[in-house]
Amino acid sequence: MASYPSVVAMTPSTPRRAASSSCPAGARTGSGPPAGPPCGPQAAEEAFARAVEHGDEHVIKFADTAADIYTRTGNPDALAAAVRATQLIER
C-alpha cells in the first residue's frame, strides 16, 4: 500500500491564531458529561479522546484531522465539528 503525506504537511503554512485559554460562556467546564466542544489548552487532545472513546474509525479519522487543523489554525470550529461527528455517527 502506498504511503501519502498528510494534507497538513502539504498545505502551505498559515498564521496560527492564538488559542484562547478561556472558555466561552456555556462551554464545558469539567463537571458533568461533555456536551459542547472542548476548550482550553488541551482541547485538541480532548476532542480526539472523545472520538477514540466513540470507537468508529471514521469518527477517529475525522477528529484526527480536526485536531491537526485546530493545532495549525486555532479555529475552534474544527473541534466543534469533530464533537458533532461523535453525536451523529452511531456506535
C-alpha positions as CSV (number, residue, x, y, z in Angstrom):
1,M,0.0,0.0,0.0
2,A,1.3,3.4,-0.9
3,S,2.1,6.0,1.8
4,Y,0.9,9.5,1.2
5,P,2.0,12.6,3.2
6,S,-0.7,14.2,5.4
7,V,-2.8,17.0,4.0
8,V,-1.5,19.3,6.7
9,A,2.1,18.6,5.7
10,M,1.2,19.5,2.1
11,T,-0.7,22.7,3.0
12,P,1.2,25.9,3.0
13,S,1.8,27.3,6.4
14,T,-0.8,29.7,7.6
15,P,-0.6,32.1,10.5
16,R,-1.7,30.5,13.7
17,R,-4.3,32.2,15.7
18,A,-3.7,32.1,19.4
19,A,-5.9,29.6,21.0
20,S,-8.0,31.1,23.8
21,S,-7.1,30.0,27.2
22,S,-10.6,30.9,28.5
23,C,-13.8,29.0,27.6
24,P,-16.7,30.8,26.0
25,A,-20.0,31.1,28.0
26,G,-21.8,27.7,28.1
27,A,-18.7,25.7,27.2
28,R,-17.7,22.5,29.1
29,T,-16.2,23.4,32.5
30,G,-15.3,19.9,33.7
31,S,-18.4,18.9,35.7
32,G,-20.9,16.5,34.2
33,P,-20.8,14.8,30.8
34,P,-19.1,16.7,28.0
35,A,-21.8,18.3,25.8
36,G,-20.1,21.0,23.7
37,P,-16.7,21.3,22.1
38,P,-13.7,21.2,24.4
39,C,-11.8,24.4,25.1
40,G,-8.6,25.4,26.8
41,P,-5.0,24.2,26.4
42,Q,-5.9,20.5,26.0
43,A,-8.8,21.0,23.6
44,A,-7.5,19.1,20.6
45,E,-6.4,16.1,22.8
46,E,-9.8,16.0,24.5
47,A,-11.7,16.1,21.2
48,F,-9.5,13.2,19.9
49,A,-10.1,11.3,23.1
50,R,-13.8,11.6,22.7
51,A,-13.5,10.1,19.2
52,V,-11.4,7.2,20.4
53,E,-14.0,6.6,23.1
54,H,-16.7,6.6,20.4
55,G,-14.8,3.9,18.6
56,D,-15.9,4.4,15.0
57,E,-12.9,4.5,12.6
58,H,-14.4,7.4,10.6
59,V,-15.1,9.5,13.7
60,I,-11.5,8.9,14.8
61,K,-10.0,9.9,11.5
62,F,-12.2,13.0,11.3
63,A,-11.2,14.0,14.8
64,D,-7.5,13.5,14.0
65,T,-7.8,15.8,11.0
66,A,-9.9,18.3,13.1
67,A,-7.2,18.3,15.8
68,D,-4.5,19.0,13.2
69,I,-6.5,21.9,11.8
70,Y,-7.1,23.3,15.3
71,T,-3.5,23.0,16.2
72,R,-2.4,24.7,13.0
73,T,-5.1,27.5,12.9
74,G,-6.6,27.8,16.4
75,N,-10.1,27.6,14.9
76,P,-12.4,26.0,17.5
77,D,-15.0,25.2,14.7
78,A,-12.8,22.3,13.7
79,L,-13.1,20.7,17.2
80,A,-16.8,21.5,17.3
81,A,-17.3,19.6,14.1
82,A,-15.4,16.6,15.5
83,V,-17.6,16.5,18.6
84,R,-20.7,16.8,16.4
85,A,-19.5,13.8,14.4
86,T,-19.4,11.7,17.6
87,Q,-23.0,12.7,18.2
88,L,-24.3,12.0,14.6
89,I,-22.5,8.7,13.8
90,E,-23.9,5.7,15.6
91,R,-21.7,3.4,17.6
